[in-house]
Amino acid sequence: MIGADAGDNFYVLICNEYTPYVYYWDRTHLHAYDDKLNHDIAEQDECGHLYLVATDFTTFFNQVIEQLNEEKGRPTDDRNT
């Protein structure tokens, strides 16, 4: 786990040689009935689906920073800051 949303669902980093992906784990089933979302990893034992968010941590981190800047009304740019 590398983070959580306000609803206590987690962001997880799954790393192995070929898949350093970041997923959103809908463990509370918040999005279970959202027809617009297709899960990337199906739930097991009713623990919730996982949805791909980014293909690496740097991309995920930049998405978080961009979202925070937008919420605060700051301009966004292409720099990795």
Beta strands, then each sheet from edge to edge (+ up, - down):
strand 1: 3-4
strand 2: 10-14
strand 3: 21-25
strand 4: 50-54
sheet 1: 1+ 2- 3+ 4-
end
